[in-house]
Amino acid sequence: MKINCEKMPAEINLMSNKTMYVVKDGQLIPHELPDYGETVIITMGGKVDRLETKQKPKV
């Protein structure tokens, strides 16, 4: 089966500042961002492998 990736539209909410979207193998993956901290995108072979989130609460 051949999938035409150009005709796979996705509708996302651009008003949400707390969500980051990653496209992996034609799938749209939402990732909720922490209030404080950092999110690192790890790639392997030019593709997204995983997301690492470290939360650092503000004191």
Secondary structure, 3 states (H helix, E strand, C coil): CCCCHHHCCCCCCCCCCCEEEEEECCEEEEEECCCCEEEEEEEECCEEEEEEEEECCCC
